[in-house]
Amino acid sequence: MSLPPQYFQKLVESCPDIIIAVDKQGTIIFYNDGARQNLGFSQEEMLGKSVLEVYPTREEAKKVMAAMRGGKSGEKGKLSNFETTFKTKKGDRIPVAISASVIYDEKGHEIGSIGFAKDIRDIRHRDQLATLWEIAIGLSHEINNSLEVLVNHLNLLQQYVGRVATDEDYIVESERLESVERELKKIQEITRHIGEMAEEGEYGTKEYLGGRMMADLGVKGEVRVEGSGKEEETDGFPLLGLRLLVVDDDLGVCHSLKDLLQEERCLVKIAPSGKKAMELLQKNEFDLILSDVVMPDMDGYELYSAVKKKDPGLPVILMTAFYYDKDHVIKRSCMDGLQGVIFKKPIDPVRLKKTILQQCGREMPDLTKSARNS
């Protein structure tokens, strides 16, 4: 059973997309309510006018008609999702995707055409957001890996200054080091905020120059740095002798962590990949593995699972430069029993030290008690 023509008439009239029909001279003979809502012109303003009124230039209109007559969609006289630009009553240009057909009479003569056009600004905006999301995640990851190296070397430098500087020099140098640490923490906060923006899909803006807007990545409030003070001689080396394996495809992170942990008198080997780590595990005994989450050949979860299968009692600590677990590596690891030993880069050296001690069954020394007894 076929529907009466008035049904189709009501359908196209109420369609929210732009529907325009023209005669063979290009004069608009039908203009639906969706066109009025999207373009701003009323029916009275457009009926009887040239279809050129909806295009920003004559060249753009010719491009659409040439594509239709040339059979861009595979069939002459038809067009499907062809992207072009329309002009609104206010003069704004909006991207649209047109699906259209040339209308012929019984003898095959062209008598006009009708087209459906969809405003694709929202689609393009979503595509842009998806691209920006990927950029934000990648940028955050790379910055955090570099921050990891800087934080590790800063910690080593702080320890060195605490050991060798005179009291007078220490005051000056420690203030400089705290200033560097404060700025590093600001950068860390910015990358964390970028990760949150990417995960939530929302962000604030602020004016930059000349009315231009920019994403608000500012750190809220003052970033405080707790002064570590001169290193206490009574601290000792609670990690002394622990055999550790550091796994990260970023060799800068590997070497800086190795330097940091060797200062604590650990015995450290490094592996630039999960596969290389498993090879070292076949030939060496370790007390703990410290591994990156995102690696090309074997991610942190896969390495954790392989280690757990080979040596269930060997502790594993995971670290990641991503603030958004896009591959659910962290989630899968937690569900599989890895709780409380996942770090966001850059790693807090003090917390890392405490976690290593806990995982290896050693106690953190009571520095306050040691200081009183000295």
Secondary structure, DSSP 8 states (H G I E B T S, - for coil): ----HHHHHHHHHH-SSEEEEEETT-BEEEE-HHHHHHH---HHHHTTSBGGGGSSSHHHHHHHHHHHHTTTTSSTTEEEEEEEEEE-TTS-EEEEEEEEEEEE-TTS-EEEEEEEEEE-HHHHHHHHHHHHHHHHHHHHHHHHHHHHHHHHHHHHHHHHHHHH--HHHHHHHHHHHHHHHHHHHHHHHHHHHHHHHHHHS---EEE-STT-EEE-----S--------S--GGG--TTTT-EEEEE-S-HHHHHHHHHHHHHTT-EEEEESSHHHHHHHHHH---SEEEEES--SSS-HHHHHHHHHHH-TTS-EEEEES-SS-TT-HHHHHHHTT--S-EEESS--HHHHHHHHHHHTT-----HHHHHHH-
